[in-house]
Amino acid sequence: MDEWRGSVRRRGLARTPATLYVAVMEPLRIDIWSDIACPWCYVGKRRLEAALEASPVGNAYRVHWHAFELDPSAPRQVGGGTQAERLARKYGTSVAQAQARMDHLAQLAKAEGLSFDFDRLRPGNTFDAHRVLRLAAAKGLEDAVEERFFRGYLCEGEAIGEQSVLVRLAAEAGLDADEVQATLASDAYAAEVRADERDAARLGVTGVPFFVIAGRYAVAGAQPSALLAQALERAHAELAPERFPGLDGVACGPEGCEVPAGAQGSGDA
């Protein structure tokens, strides 16, 4: 708690019991840097969801997605053969080796309930997708749009770099199609996306997914749900309300209400 108390002092808050309690009862913040083009990011999303279900955090958390482009120079739609052929060229391996890697990843994704279809994959530049995700965050629909983009790209063969596709998928997730179209026709949220990428560089993020829990614990990669759950539990425990000796008063519990010594009347309320 000493580290947390230091952060409270830096924020200029008086360290009264009430202030401490209010501060630590804020939702647990989870920041995630990811890219729609990254299959491990979708796997990591599922593993985080499983970890949250198994952790003591309950519903007291808030996820913030941040932009990371695996290939900022990519055109709107990448051609050049099958995905296995593209990966073979990128990593200097044989097509058979690239296909084996893809098959292995598809099997791991299947264990998380995801049905990747790399044969239908239509990769492209994801900068516009990240801009739409920032619009979604402003509307409280960030997770829904993130999920729809992941599923559309990795499971359904949607061309994630095409603006018309982004408009349709975002509308299916609850955004207004006209507003998405207007956003894409402008430079809206471009600065926010670039700011996310600068933050990633400052943090030393070189691959995604990259999780930061409670502003202090970093987890790199799509780690198993059990490991993510441990990180969540540790952060939750460290940010739990601190008990102050000598400041406990009478209280009510499942068995009724306490009565101070010498008080009159029943202990039940």
Secondary structure, 3 states (H helix, E strand, C coil): CHHHHHHHHHCCCCCCHHHHHHHHCCCEEEEEEECCCCHHHHHHHHHHHHHHHHCCCCCCEEEEEEECCCCCCCCCCCCCCCHHHHHHHHHCCCHHHHHHHHHHHHHHHHHCCCCCCHHHCCCCCCHHHHHHHHHHHHCCCHHHHHHHHHHHHHHHCCCCCCHHHHHHHHHHCCCCHHHHHHHHHCCCCHHHHHHHHHHHHHHCCCCCCEEEECCCEEEECCCCHHHHHHHHHHHHHHCCCCCCCCCCCCCEECCEECCCCCCCCCCCC
